[in-house]
C-alpha cells in the first residue's frame, strides 16, 4: 500500500512538472492565449505551485485576459517573488477597472497614483491621469510620453450587452494593435 501511495505521489509530481514545462514552452513561443487557457484548465492541480501560477497569470496578462488575474493575485503569497508578481498584477487590474469606471461613469481619476509599469494599459492609465484628456466623439487620444510617433485611442464600445473598453495603439497613424477589455 505504501509503495502504491509513493508511486502515485511521484507520478503526480512528474505530471505537474510536465504541465509546467508545456506551459513554459507555449509561453516562450508567444502563444499567451493558450498559456492562459491551459493554465486555467489545470489550475486546480497546480494551485500550490507559485511558478506555475505566475506563468499562467503572465499568459493571461499578455493575452489581455485581465479578469483571470484575480485568483493568482490571491494565491501568490508565499515567496517574495510571488508577492511581487501579485502586486504587479493587482496594480494592472486596478488600473483597468479604474479606467473602465472613468470612461463609462465619468469617474474622476485625478489624484490617484498607482505603480507604473511598461504594460500598455499601465502606460495609458498614467497618461490619462496626468493629461486629463477630453474625448472627441467618445474617443480619448493620448500621445506616448517617450515616442511622439506612438498614440493611443481609448473608448468604450457599447455594441454588445457588456460594454468593452477598447485601447488602440498607433504608430504614425497606422494601427499596430487593438486591446479589448471588459
Residue, then its C-alpha position, 0 to 999 in steps of 0.5 A: x500500500x505504501x509503495x502504491x501511495x509513493x508511486x502515485x505521489x511521484x507520478x503526480x509530481x512528474x505530471x505537474x512538472x510536465x504541465x509546467x514545462x508545456x506551459x513554459x514552452x507555449x509561453x516562450x513561443x508567444x502563444x499567451x492565449x493558450x498559456x492562459x487557457x491551459x493554465x486555467x484548465x489545470x489550475x486546480x492541480x497546480x494551485x500550490x505551485x507559485x511558478x506555475x501560477x505566475x506563468x499562467x497569470x503572465x499568459x493571461x496578462x499578455x493575452x489581455x485576459x485581465x479578469x483571470x488575474x484575480x485568483x493568482x493575485x490571491x494565491x501568490x503569497x508565499x515567496x517574495x517573488x510571488x508577492x511581487x508578481x501579485x502586486x504587479x498584477x493587482x496594480x494592472x487590474x486596478x488600473x483597468x477597472x479604474x479606467x473602465x469606471x472613468x470612461x463609462x461613469x465619468x469617474x474622476x481619476x485625478x489624484x490617484x497614483x498607482x505603480x507604473x509599469x511598461x504594460x500598455x494599459x499601465x502606460x495609458x492609465x498614467x497618461x490619462x491621469x496626468x493629461x486629463x484628456x477630453x474625448x472627441x466623439x467618445x474617443x480619448x487620444x493620448x500621445x506616448x510620453x517617450x515616442x511622439x510617433x506612438x498614440x493611443x485611442x481609448x473608448x468604450x464600445x457599447x455594441x454588445x450587452x457588456x460594454x468593452x473598453x477598447x485601447x488602440x495603439x498607433x504608430x504614425x497613424x497606422x494601427x499596430x494593435x487593438x486591446x479589448x477589455x471588459 
